[in-house]
C-alpha cells in the first residue's frame, strides 16, 4: 500500500515536473518572439527617424534656395514678384 502511494506520488511529481518544463519552454519561446518583434520595430523606427531627418534637411535646403530665387527675382523685376503673389 505504501509502495503504491509512493508510486502515485512519483508519477504525479513527474507529470507536474513535465508540465512546468513545458510551460517554461513555451514562455521562453514567447519571450524570444516578442524580443525579436521589439528589435524589428526599433530598427523600423530608426530607419523612419533617419528618413525624417533627411526630409527635414532637404526641406531646409529647398526653403533656402527658394528664398534665394525670390531675392534674385525681386532684384531683377519687383513688379513681376508682386504680380506673382497676386496670382497665387
Helices and strands as residue ranges (DSSP letters): H 2-76, H 78-87
